[in-house]
Every structure is written in C-alpha cells, then in structure tokens.
C-alpha cells in the first residue's frame, strides 16, 4: 500500500506534548506483582486520565518495559510498569493476574490522599500491555476482564512450548467468541523466540474481538522493547544498555543463585537475576518508529476515544511485512 498522510512512520514514536513524572508504587504491590512504578503527565487541565499497566516477559524485570511508560504518559495516558515475583517462571496466566490486579490497584490512586493522581484518574478507562509471555498474559486478560477498553500484545508467547500446564497458558475457545476488548498484536517477521507463524498469527485468527496485527519486516523478538522499535535489538542488547557484559554478569549471578539456593527462581525479583534494562526510548525519528505509532494510535482510539486515530490504523505501515485487521477500518459512507 502506498504511503499516505495517514501512514504511521518514523516520526510517530516521538514524545507527546506533556511533561511527565514518576511515582514509586510499591505500596500497591501484592502477591501477583512485586514492584511497580507509575508514570504520569504533569500538565494541568487535562481532565480525568485513562491508564495502562505494562508487564514484561520471560526473565524481564520491571524496568525492561520502562521505555513505553513515559512515552504513553507524554501523550496523556497514565502508565504503570510492573514486575512479577518470579519473572523466570511466571506463566501467561500469572502475568494476566498480575496485569489485572495491578490495574485494579492503580485505580485506588484516584482517591488516595498524597497521591500525585488524586482526583485525576478515569477509573472506567483501563488497558493492559504485555511483552512475550506478558503478551500472552495480556490477551488472556482480554478474555478474562471485559471491562478493559483494549489490550496490546507485543511478540506474544502463549507458553505452550515452554511446558506450562495447560491451565496456565493462553488458550482460546474452540470457536472465536464475540469479545468487547479490542486486541492489537505486534510481532516480528524473523522472531525465533515466539515465531509469528506459530504464535501471533494463530492468536490473531482465534481472537473474536476487534483486532489488528502488524508483523514488522526483519523484526526479531526484541524490537518492541520500546516505542522506537529498538533498531534490530538482540538478546544481549535487551538485557541492558551495556549489552553482552551485563548479560554475562546476569547469567553468572543466576548460576550462582541456582547453586547456592534451590529456591532462587521463586524469590522476589533480584537486579542480578532479571533482564532489566530498557531500550527503544521515544525519539523524534527512528526507522521502526511506527511500532510506537501503532500502539499509541490503538490507545488513542479505544482508550482515549479519539476517532481520528482510526484512519491511521487502517493504513499499512511501511515497516510491515504482514498486516491484517477486523473491525478497525473506517466505515464506508453506506455504513455510517
């Protein structure tokens, strides 16, 4: 499809007009999520704000997804990143519960004295986003909680090939059923960790809700760690800004924990045991900037209620090797 003015391109991953700040949210944590940080816009006169909760994948600490949160906050969406208690072993079902519990807990900030969000949250407008196994958890959340406005699944993994019991994996009804929660799936053409043809595309076909899938040309499992698409990140780069040296230390520390503590994988997150470095932060221009643009447009349409975003989502981005949607296209004149 030819490029048009509506096409989301390299500049669509830029930060928005609002300054942002953060608030430690450890006081919200419970059994299903062990750490949390809230990112919010500081501008006055914005009205009540929608929110999104974001979780990572296998081995990911909370900060692995931290590039997304300030990007969303700068565009008027409160974003909370969370870390799960056992990131190396938590299943999609566990990450689903973490997302839903965290989203519910976040809404209490609307009434908590001393909160930066006191009187600022629209508790009816909630979304969740997950990466890899967290993407499987996010889709499971869409099937579990019909009060969500929308869901974003990045390079989703259902957990089936990892060996989780079936009750802990992402599974769909034998026939797609009508759902009210729109689902965006972003996957990579060359992903060897969660192959798009085995994971993302079958997930998309089994989803009965309004849906959109964008397969990024040349994208591997690590490009959607942030809104700028992270170049063509590798697993080493995904670990931290210092790359392979950090991952080597990471693996040595984890091996030491395995040797000294048989319960190491079940402990609360440890900085030495998680892939915890954000990448792909919002920038004014990036080759895969449409990754952030598509995700933001999805939230603008379904979370913020901005119909102007619909035309952007109807156009195939230039970075896409695969693109398909249902229920997203702009209605024709006869349908209006």
C-alpha positions as CSV (number, residue, x, y, z in Angstrom):
1,X,0.0,0.0,0.0
2,X,1.4,3.4,-0.9
3,X,2.3,5.9,1.8
4,X,-0.3,8.5,2.6
5,X,-0.6,11.3,5.1
6,X,-2.3,8.9,7.5
7,X,0.6,6.4,7.4
8,X,2.3,5.9,10.7
9,X,6.0,6.3,10.1
10,X,9.5,7.0,11.6
11,X,8.4,10.1,13.5
12,X,5.3,8.6,15.1
13,X,7.4,7.4,18.1
14,X,8.1,10.9,19.3
15,X,7.2,12.0,22.8
16,X,4.0,13.9,23.2
17,X,3.3,17.4,24.4
18,X,3.1,16.7,28.2
19,X,5.9,16.7,30.7
20,X,6.0,13.6,32.9
21,X,6.9,12.5,36.3
22,X,7.1,9.2,38.2
23,X,5.8,7.8,41.5
24,X,7.0,4.7,43.3
25,X,4.1,2.4,43.6
26,X,5.4,-0.4,45.8
27,X,2.6,0.3,48.2
28,X,0.2,-1.1,45.6
29,X,2.0,-4.4,45.2
30,X,0.5,-7.7,46.3
31,X,1.1,-11.4,45.8
32,X,0.8,-11.2,42.0
33,X,3.2,-8.3,41.3
34,X,6.3,-7.4,43.3
35,X,7.3,-3.9,42.0
36,X,5.5,-1.0,40.3
37,X,6.3,2.5,39.1
38,X,3.7,5.0,37.9
39,X,4.4,7.4,35.0
40,X,2.0,10.3,34.6
41,X,1.6,13.6,32.8
42,X,2.1,16.7,34.9
43,X,0.1,19.2,32.8
44,X,-2.8,20.9,34.3
45,X,-6.4,20.9,32.9
46,X,-6.2,17.5,31.3
47,X,-9.4,16.1,32.7
48,X,-9.6,12.6,34.0
49,X,-6.8,10.4,32.6
50,X,-7.0,6.8,31.3
51,X,-4.4,4.2,32.4
52,X,-2.4,1.3,31.1
53,X,-0.4,-1.4,33.0
54,X,2.6,-3.0,31.3
55,X,4.4,-6.3,32.1
56,X,7.4,-7.9,30.5
57,X,8.2,-11.5,29.5
58,X,10.4,-14.3,30.5
59,X,13.2,-13.1,32.8
60,X,12.2,-9.5,32.5
61,X,12.4,-7.2,35.5
62,X,10.0,-4.2,35.7
63,X,12.4,-1.8,34.0
64,X,12.7,-3.8,30.8
65,X,9.4,-2.2,29.7
66,X,10.2,1.2,31.1
67,X,10.7,2.9,27.7
68,X,7.0,2.6,26.9
69,X,5.6,4.2,30.1
70,X,7.0,7.8,29.7
71,X,6.1,7.7,26.0
72,X,2.4,7.0,26.9
73,X,2.4,9.4,29.8
74,X,3.7,12.2,27.5
75,X,0.6,11.6,25.3
76,X,-1.8,11.9,28.3
77,X,-2.1,8.3,29.5
78,X,-1.1,7.2,33.0
79,X,1.2,4.1,32.6
80,X,2.4,1.7,35.3
81,X,5.1,-0.8,34.8
82,X,5.1,-3.9,37.0
83,X,7.5,-6.7,37.9
84,X,6.3,-10.2,38.7
85,X,7.5,-12.2,41.7
86,X,9.2,-14.9,39.7
87,X,10.0,-13.5,36.2
88,X,11.9,-16.6,35.0
89,X,9.0,-18.9,35.8
90,X,5.7,-16.9,35.8
91,X,3.3,-18.2,33.3
92,X,1.0,-16.2,31.0
93,X,-1.8,-16.9,33.5
94,X,0.3,-15.5,36.3
95,X,1.1,-12.4,34.2
96,X,-2.6,-12.0,33.3
97,X,-3.4,-12.0,37.0
98,X,-0.6,-9.5,37.7
99,X,-1.9,-7.1,35.0
100,X,-5.5,-7.2,36.2
101,X,-4.6,-6.9,39.9
102,X,-2.2,-4.1,39.2
103,X,-4.8,-2.2,37.0
104,X,-7.4,-2.5,39.8
105,X,-4.9,-1.4,42.4
106,X,-3.8,1.6,40.3
107,X,-7.3,3.0,40.3
108,X,-7.1,3.4,44.1
109,X,-4.7,6.3,43.5
110,X,-7.6,8.3,42.4
111,X,-8.8,8.6,46.0
112,X,-5.6,8.2,48.0
113,X,-4.5,11.2,49.9
114,X,-1.0,12.2,49.0
115,X,-1.1,10.5,45.6
116,X,0.1,12.5,42.5
117,X,-3.1,11.1,40.8
118,X,-5.6,12.1,43.5
119,X,-8.8,13.1,41.6
120,X,-7.1,12.6,38.2
121,X,-7.9,9.0,37.1
122,X,-10.8,7.9,34.9
123,X,-11.3,4.5,36.6
124,X,-13.5,3.3,33.8
125,X,-10.8,3.6,31.0
126,X,-8.2,0.9,31.6
127,X,-5.9,-1.0,29.3
128,X,-3.1,-3.6,29.6
129,X,0.0,-4.4,27.6
130,X,2.4,-7.3,27.7
131,X,5.6,-8.4,26.0
132,X,6.3,-12.1,25.1
133,X,4.8,-14.3,27.9
134,X,3.4,-11.0,29.1
135,X,1.8,-10.6,25.7
136,X,0.1,-14.0,26.2
137,X,-1.0,-12.7,29.6
138,X,-2.4,-9.5,28.1
139,X,-4.5,-11.5,25.6
140,X,-5.7,-13.7,28.4
141,X,-6.7,-10.6,30.3
142,X,-8.8,-9.5,27.3
143,X,-10.7,-12.8,27.6
144,X,-11.0,-12.5,31.3
145,X,-12.0,-8.9,32.0
146,X,-14.5,-7.4,29.6
147,X,-14.3,-4.0,31.3
148,X,-10.9,-3.4,29.8
149,X,-11.0,-0.9,26.9
150,X,-8.3,-2.5,24.9
151,X,-5.1,-4.7,25.0
152,X,-1.7,-4.6,23.3
153,X,0.3,-7.9,22.9
154,X,3.9,-7.5,21.8
155,X,5.6,-10.6,20.2
156,X,3.2,-12.7,22.3
157,X,4.0,-16.2,23.6
158,X,1.3,-18.4,24.8
159,X,3.6,-20.5,26.9
160,X,2.6,-23.9,25.4
161,X,6.1,-24.8,24.1
162,X,7.7,-23.9,27.4
163,X,5.9,-26.6,29.3
164,X,3.5,-24.8,31.5
165,X,0.4,-26.7,32.5
166,X,-2.5,-26.0,30.0
167,X,-4.4,-24.1,32.7
168,X,-1.5,-21.6,32.9
169,X,-1.1,-20.9,29.2
170,X,-3.0,-18.7,26.8
171,X,-5.8,-20.7,25.2
172,X,-8.9,-19.7,23.2
173,X,-12.4,-21.1,22.9
174,X,-12.7,-23.8,20.2
175,X,-14.6,-21.2,18.1
176,X,-13.9,-17.5,18.3
177,X,-16.5,-15.8,20.5
178,X,-17.6,-12.2,20.5
179,X,-15.5,-10.1,22.8
180,X,-15.7,-6.5,23.6
181,X,-12.0,-5.9,24.3
182,X,-10.1,-4.9,21.1
183,X,-6.7,-6.6,20.7
184,X,-3.6,-5.2,19.0
185,X,-0.8,-7.7,18.2
186,X,2.7,-6.6,17.1
187,X,5.0,-9.4,16.0
188,X,8.3,-9.8,14.2
189,X,9.0,-11.4,10.8
190,X,12.2,-13.1,12.0
191,X,11.3,-13.8,15.6
192,X,13.0,-17.1,16.6
193,X,11.8,-17.0,20.2
194,X,8.0,-16.7,19.6
195,X,7.7,-17.4,15.9
196,X,4.9,-15.3,14.4
197,X,3.5,-18.1,12.3
198,X,3.1,-20.3,15.4
199,X,2.1,-17.7,17.9
200,X,1.0,-14.2,16.9
201,X,-0.9,-15.2,13.7
202,X,-2.8,-18.1,15.2
203,X,-3.6,-15.9,18.2
204,X,-5.0,-13.3,15.8
205,X,-7.1,-15.7,13.9
206,X,-8.6,-17.1,17.2
207,X,-9.5,-13.7,18.5
208,X,-13.2,-12.8,18.2
209,X,-12.9,-9.1,19.2
210,X,-12.0,-6.1,17.1
211,X,-8.3,-6.8,16.2
212,X,-5.3,-5.7,14.3
213,X,-2.0,-7.5,13.7
214,X,1.2,-5.8,12.4
215,X,4.2,-8.0,11.5
216,X,7.3,-5.9,11.3
217,X,9.7,-6.7,8.5
218,X,13.0,-8.1,9.8
219,X,11.8,-7.7,13.4
220,X,13.1,-10.3,15.9
221,X,11.9,-10.9,19.4
222,X,13.4,-7.8,20.9
223,X,12.5,-4.9,18.7
224,X,9.3,-3.9,20.6
225,X,11.1,-3.3,23.9
226,X,10.3,0.4,23.4
227,X,8.3,2.7,21.1
228,X,11.2,3.5,18.7
229,X,11.4,-0.2,17.7
230,X,14.9,-0.5,19.1
231,X,16.8,-0.9,15.8
232,X,17.1,-4.7,15.5
233,X,17.9,-5.4,19.1
234,X,19.5,-8.7,20.1
235,X,19.0,-10.6,23.3
236,X,22.3,-9.1,24.6
237,X,21.1,-5.6,24.0
238,X,17.8,-6.4,25.6
239,X,19.4,-7.1,28.9
240,X,20.7,-3.6,29.5
241,X,22.3,-0.6,27.8
242,X,25.7,-2.2,28.4
243,X,24.7,-5.3,26.3
244,X,26.7,-8.5,26.5
245,X,28.8,-7.7,29.5
246,X,25.7,-7.2,31.6
247,X,24.1,-10.4,30.3
248,X,27.3,-12.3,31.1
249,X,27.2,-11.0,34.6
250,X,23.5,-11.7,34.7
251,X,24.0,-15.3,33.8
252,X,26.9,-15.8,36.2
253,X,24.8,-14.4,39.1
254,X,21.8,-16.5,38.2
255,X,24.0,-19.6,38.0
256,X,25.5,-18.8,41.4
257,X,22.0,-18.4,42.9
258,X,20.9,-21.8,41.4
259,X,24.0,-23.4,43.0
260,X,23.5,-21.8,46.4
261,X,19.7,-21.5,46.7
262,X,17.3,-24.1,45.3
263,X,14.5,-21.6,45.6
264,X,16.3,-18.9,43.6
265,X,13.8,-18.8,40.7
266,X,10.9,-18.4,43.1
267,X,12.2,-15.5,45.0
268,X,11.2,-11.8,44.6
269,X,13.0,-10.1,41.6
270,X,16.7,-9.5,42.1
271,X,18.5,-7.0,39.9
272,X,21.2,-9.6,39.2
273,X,18.7,-12.1,38.0
274,X,16.5,-10.2,35.6
275,X,16.8,-8.7,32.1
276,X,16.1,-5.2,33.4
277,X,17.5,-2.6,31.0
278,X,15.1,-0.5,28.9
279,X,15.8,0.2,25.3
280,X,13.9,1.8,22.3
281,X,13.0,5.0,24.1
282,X,10.8,7.6,22.3
283,X,12.8,9.7,19.8
284,X,11.8,12.2,17.2
285,X,12.7,9.8,14.3
286,X,13.5,6.1,14.1
287,X,13.4,3.6,11.3
288,X,10.9,1.5,13.1
289,X,9.1,4.4,14.8
290,X,5.8,3.1,13.5
291,X,5.9,0.5,16.3
292,X,5.2,3.2,18.9
293,X,2.9,5.0,16.5
294,X,0.6,2.0,16.0
295,X,0.5,1.2,19.7
296,X,-0.3,4.8,20.6
297,X,-3.0,5.1,17.8
298,X,-4.6,1.9,19.3
299,X,-4.8,3.6,22.7
300,X,-5.9,6.9,21.3
301,X,-8.9,5.1,19.5
302,X,-10.0,2.6,22.1
303,X,-8.7,4.0,25.4
304,X,-9.0,7.8,24.8
305,X,-11.9,7.7,22.3
306,X,-10.2,9.6,19.6
307,X,-11.8,8.6,16.3
308,X,-9.1,10.5,14.4
309,X,-6.8,7.5,15.1
310,X,-8.9,5.1,13.2
311,X,-7.8,6.2,9.8
312,X,-4.1,5.8,10.8
313,X,-4.8,2.2,12.0
314,X,-6.5,1.4,8.6
315,X,-3.3,2.1,6.7
316,X,-0.5,-0.5,6.4
317,X,2.8,1.0,7.8
318,X,5.8,0.8,5.5
319,X,7.7,-1.4,8.0
320,X,5.0,-4.1,7.9
321,X,5.7,-7.5,6.2
322,X,2.2,-8.6,7.3
323,X,-0.9,-6.5,8.2
324,X,-4.5,-7.5,8.8
325,X,-7.4,-6.2,10.8
326,X,-11.1,-6.8,11.6
327,X,-13.4,-4.1,12.9
328,X,-10.9,-1.3,12.7
329,X,-11.4,0.1,9.2
330,X,-13.1,3.4,8.7
331,X,-16.8,2.7,7.9
332,X,-17.9,3.4,4.4
333,X,-20.4,6.1,3.7
334,X,-23.2,3.4,3.4
335,X,-22.3,2.0,6.8
336,X,-22.4,5.3,8.6
